[in-house]
Amino acid sequence: MKHFLIVYHGQHGIPVDVTEFRRPAPALEAYRAAEEKVRDDHVARVVLVAAPSLDVLKITHSSLFGLASVEDLVRDLIAG
């Protein structure tokens, strides 16, 4: 399982940096460093998520990437 460190900045919550890690220890270390770096930034946030791939992560956690969820896409298709 890969780990993805995602750093957001700004009101819209679009990721500004996505870093992939193959092992959990370096991912956790990078997460802690990123949290420390943005501690006083009120619009930045840091997320660490495990997933088999970035493509899978974008599907299962679409909101992290400012993407519509699968349910939203289906609803829009049905609504025409």
Residue pairs with C-beta under 8 A, 6 or more apart in sequence:
1 50
1 51
1 52
2 20
2 21
2 22
2 50
2 51
2 52
2 53
2 54
3 20
3 21
3 22
3 23
3 24
3 27
3 48
3 49
3 50
4 18
4 19
4 20
4 21
4 27
4 48
4 49
4 50
4 51
4 54
4 57
5 17
5 18
5 19
5 21
5 27
5 30
5 31
5 34
5 46
5 47
5 48
6 15
6 17
6 18
6 46
6 47
6 48
6 49
6 64
7 15
7 16
7 17
7 18
7 34
7 38
7 44
7 45
7 46
8 14
8 15
8 16
8 44
8 45
8 46
8 47
9 16
9 38
9 41
9 43
9 44
10 16
10 43
11 43
12 66
13 45
13 66
14 65
14 66
15 64
15 65
15 66
18 54
19 30
20 54
21 27
21 30
24 50
27 48
28 48
31 46
31 48
34 46
35 46
38 44
38 45
38 46
47 64
49 57
49 61
49 64
51 57
51 60
51 61
57 64
58 65
58 67
59 70
62 68
62 69
62 70
63 69
68 76
